[in-house]
């Protein structure tokens, strides 16, 4: 009977086209508003590496000065100092370890038709590429020897490589960055995780993407400062080496564990390391040392803020308002069919069959509303993406949200149709036949 009732539902869409169009439009607007905000929230709160997010760990130390510090205040621990980064790299803890800083500067291409332009990128250690499963289109990451020597080698993103060399393989060529010639060791394939978790501090989770990577040791050898957040407490002596020896925090650090169960052992080691540093006169605040896995880290940095969640709740509130209006329209639509229901009941149709028929009809309305709502949602996301580069990263719909759109529209229509359908089932056949 489902197929028969479905055909009746499609046919009844044309019975009162104005009322039907108003119902579909009301439902579609509510669904489009809620799906648009839900899509953005879904992308922003997504797990960019679900297969290993519980094994990717960020250590957090508070190495600030005691002067002006009030116990219990939020620590400045979202990055580590150069000294701590080097100690953590040499610790041997975990399966892999990487430290990274941000860079930005002019790049000169070999092409005469391309003027120098500003690029931004990262300066990590070699394990960065394997830790985050970064695919290579050409070549490979620099070697461990390059890491130790601070060699002038570089890995380009596919986008930058195509800008400089088109579709040609640039491995082995040289590009001039910030006044120095760099040998191109590899080109990574498309890799643009959202949120951009690997260097949120200083780069943002959605603001921009790295265009190149070069060894951190090369950046420090050239005495380049971090392009991003740098936090210093207390006085810092002049000179680059003094900056490296200071308590300034400007480096993002990650561990990759063999298994999530190794986290407790890493916590013990981190606590022991902090205790040793306190004996050397550092980390005087004696604040708790914390470890965050990938999802905990994004939560700690509030990648999805309260305003984003509030927007989603407001959009769902608007959907509820649209459903209330849809209920009224369905009551009006079904009330004019009381005589039809009376005849069907007199001919032997049960209330259960009437209920199924009308509920399936509301599902048809929901399906039509879902199609229109999807189009409106895509249009809304397109307009949102034009507002800023940050919004363009998150304002796009995937297959999951495509399914959610239709499921939400049909479920919403059926929910709105429960009361009108129940009212339709209460028709008394004798009274309706007598009134005809």
N, C-alpha and C positions, 0 to 999 in steps of 0.2 A: 504493500500500500504506500510505501514511502515514495516510490516513483510517481504514483498517481497524484498524491498530495503535493509533491514538488511541482508537477505540471500545473495543478490548480493554483499553486502559489504564484507561479510565473504568469499565468493567465490573469490572475486577480490584480497583478501590478498595473494592468491596463484598464481595470474597471473604473478606478477613480484616479486618473493620472496626476491631477494637481495635489491631492492628498498624499498619494504615494511618493511623488517627487519631494514633497516637503519632509516626509519621514526619512527618506533616504538621505536627503541633504543634511537634515539635523543630525542624524547618526554619523554621517561621514565627517562633518565638521568636528564633532566631539572625538571621534576616533583619530582623525588627523592631528588634532592638537595634542592628544595624549601620546600618540605613537611618535610624534616628532620629538617631544621632550624625552620620552622613554628611550628612543634610539640614541640620542646624544648621551644620556646617562649610561646606557648599555655600553657604548663605545668607550666612554671615559673610565668606567669602572671595570673594563675587561681585564682579563689576565693575559698578558702578552706572551708568557711562556708557561702554560699550564702543566707541561710535562716535567718541569723541574723547578717550579717556583718555590717549592718548600726546601730546595737544596741551595738556592741562591741567597746568601746571607750578607747583610750589611752590619758591620760592627759600629757601635756608637760609644765614644768616649767624651767626657767633659774635661778638657784640659785647660779651662779658663782660669784666670787669676782669682785670688780670694778677695781682692779689693773690690768693693761695691757689690759683692755677691750675697744674696739672701738665700739661705738653705730652702730648698723646695721649689725655687723658681725654675722655669723651663730652661734646660741646658742648651748650650750652643753645640750640638753634637751631630749635626747632619753631614759634616765632612770631617776629615782628619788632617793633621799636620803632615808635612813632608817627612819629618823624622819618624812619626808613627807609621806612615805608609811604607817607608823603607823597611822598618822592623817587621811589619806584618807580611810583607813580600818575602822576607828572609825566614819567616817562621816555619814554613813547610806545612802549615795547617791546611786541611782540606785537600781536595783534588786539584783545584786551581785557585789562583789568586790574581787579582788585577787591580791596579790603581790608575786613575785617569784624571786629567785636567782638561780645561777648555782652551781653545786657541782661536784666534781670528787675525787675519792680515791679508795683504795683497798677494795675488798670484799672477804670474806672467806666463802666458802660453807661448809655444813655439810658433803658433800661427800669427802671421803678420796682420791678419784682418781682425784679430781679437785683442782689444785693448786690455790692459791689466784690470782686474776686478777683485773685489773683496770676497773672501770665502771664510767660512767658520767650520771648525771641526774639533776633533778630540785628540788628545795625546795619551793613549793608554799604554799599558804593558802588554806583552805578546799574548798572554792567556785570554785577553779580552775576546778575541775572535772565536776561539773554541768554546769559551764559557757561554757565550750568548748565541751559539749555533749560527754564526754569520756565514752565508753561502758566498762562494767566490765565482765570479764569471771568468776572470783571467788571473793567472798567477796564484799567489798565496800570501799569507802573512809574512812579515819579516821574521828572521831567524832569532834564536835565543842569543846568539853572538851579537846580532845587531842591537838587541835590547841592552846588553851589558855595555857595549861600546858607545851607545847613543848615536848609532849611524844615521845618516841623513837619507832615510828611505821613507816611502809613503805608500799608503793604500788609498785609492780613490773610490768614491761611490760610483755606481753606474751612471747616474745622472751627470756628475761632474766629468767623468771620462768621455761621455758622449758630447758634452759641450766643448771639450778640449780637442778630442780626436775623432769624433764621429763614431762609426761602428768598428773602427780598427782597434786591434789589441795594442794597448800602450805600454805593456810590461817591458821594462828595459829602457824606456825613454826617460828623459829628465824634465822636470818642471821646476820653475823657480818660485819659491814661496818665501815671503818675508825677507827677501834678499839673499837666500841660499838655494843652491841647486839640490833637488831631491830626486833620487832614483825611484821610479815607480815599481814597486814589488808586486802589486796585485790590484785587481778591481773587484769590489764586492758586488754581487748581484742585488736584486731588489730586496732591501731590508730596511723597513721603516716601521718598527713596532709602535703600537699605540695602546696605552700611553708610552711615551719614550722614557722608560723606567731607568735606563742605565746611567743617565746623568740628568736627573730631574733638577737637582740643585744647580742653578746657574744657567740651565738651558730651558727648563720648563718641560712639562709633560706633553704639551701640544704646540708650543710656540714655533719651534724650528727643528731642523734635522741637521746632523753632522754631514759635511760634504767630503771630508777626508780624515785620515787617521795617520799619525806618525808617532814614533816611540817617545814616551815621556822623557827618557834620558836624553834624547836629541833636543827636546824643548828646553830642558834645564841646562844642557850644555851651552845652548845659545842664550841662556839667561832670559827666557821669555816668561812673563808673568801670566797667571791664570786669566782666561777670559770667562768671567762668571763671578760667582760670589766668593769673596775672600773676607774672612772674619778674623780680626786680631784683637786680643785683649792685652792690656799692658803696653809698655814701650817696646819698640822694635828698632834695633840698630840699623844704620844705613848699610846698603850694599846687598847684592843678591844672595851671597852666601849666608849673610846674617838672616835674610828672609827665609832661606831654607832651614836654618837652625832654630827659627822662632817657633812660637806656639800658634802662629796663624794657621787657621784651618781653611783649606782650599782644594782638597783632593777627595774625590769620591772613591771609596774602596769597596770591593766585593770579594767574598769567598764563595767557592762552589764546593759543597760537601759531597762525599761519596754517597751518602744517604741522609735522609732527614733525621735519622736516629743519631747521627754524629753531632747534632747541635749541642747537646749537653756537654760533650767533651770540649767542644770549641768554647763554650761559655766558661768552663773551668780554666781553660788556657788564657782566655781574655782577662778574666779576673786576676789570674796570677801575673800576667803581663802588666796590668795596671798597678798591682801591688809593688812590683819591681820598680816601675817608673816613679811611684811615690817615694820610694827610698832614695831615688836620685834627685828628689826635690821637685818633681813634676806632678801634675794631676792632683793639686792640693785640695780641690773641693771634695775629693773622695765620694763623688756621685756614683750611683749604680752604673755598671757597664751593661749595655743592652745589645741584643742581637735581634735583627728584624729580617724575616724572610721577605720575598719580593712583594707579596700582597700586603703584609704588615707594614712594609716600608711605604707603599703608596698610601695606605691608610694614615700612617704617621705624618706624612707630608701633606695630607688632605688634598690628594689629587682630585677627588670628588668632594667639593665643598658643600656646606649646608644649604647654600643658595641654590645649588643644582638640584638637590633633593627636594627643596621647597617648591621649585618650579615644576617638578614632576608631580608632586601632590596637588598643586593648583590645577595642573592640566587634567588630572583625574577627577578633580572636583568639577571642572567644566564638563567632563564627560558625563558625570552623574546628572548634572543639570540638563544636558541634552537628552539623557535617558528619561528623565521626568517628562520632558516635552513629548518624547516619543510615546510614552505611555498614554498621554492624553490623546495623541493622534490615533493610536491604535484603538483606543476605546471608541473614538468617533467612527473609525473605519468598520469595526466589528459590530457596532450597535445598529448600523443600517442594514446589517445582514441577519437580523434576528428572525425575520420570516423564513429565510433560507434554512437557518438552523432548526426552526420549528418543523418545517417540512421534512428535513432529514431525520429528526428525532421521531417523527410520526411514522416514517417509513422503516424504522428499526435501528437507526444508527445510535450507538451508545454514547454517553458523555465522554468516555475514554477516546472513542474515535474522533469525536468533534474536537477534543483537546489536542490530539495528535495533528489533526488537519491544520488547525489554526496556529499551532506552535511551529509547524513546518513552514507555514506561510510567513511567519515572522522571521524565520531563518533565511528565507529567500530575500526578504527586505534587508536583513543583515548582510547577506552576500553582496547585494547590490551596493549597500552602504560601504562594504569593505573595499570594493573596486574603486568607488569614487573617493573613499577615504585614503586609499593608497596613493591615488593620483594627487590628491591635495597634500598628503604628507611629503611626497617626493618634491612637489613644488615648494612647500614650506622649507624643507631641508636645503633645497637649492638656493632659496633666498637667504637663509641663515648662513650658508657657507660663503656668501658674498660679503658678509659683514666684516670678517677678519680672517687672517691666515689660521689662527688658532681654531676658529669655528669650522673652517673648511676641512680640518683634519678629522673632526668628530662628527660632522653633519653628513653622514652617508649611511645608507641602509644595507644590511646584509640579509642573507637568506633567512636567518632566524627571525629577524624583525619583520620580514615579509610575511612569514607564516603567522607571527603574532598579530599582525594587522588584521588578517582575515579572521583568525580565531577570536580576537577581541570584538570585532564587528558583529560576528554571528552570535557570540555569547551575550554581548550587550543587547542585541535585538531580542533574543529569546528571553533574557531576563526582563526586559521591558514589556515583553508580550505575555508574561505569566498572568498578571492581573486581568488584562483584557480577554485573554483566552479563558480564564476561569469564569469571568462574567458571561462570556458567550455560552459556556457549557450549562449555565443555570437557566437557560431559556425553557419555559414550560410549553410543550408542544400544543396543548389544548387551547391555551390562551392565544397563542400566535395564529392558529388555524381559525379560531373564532373571529379574530379581528380582521381576517382577510376578506 
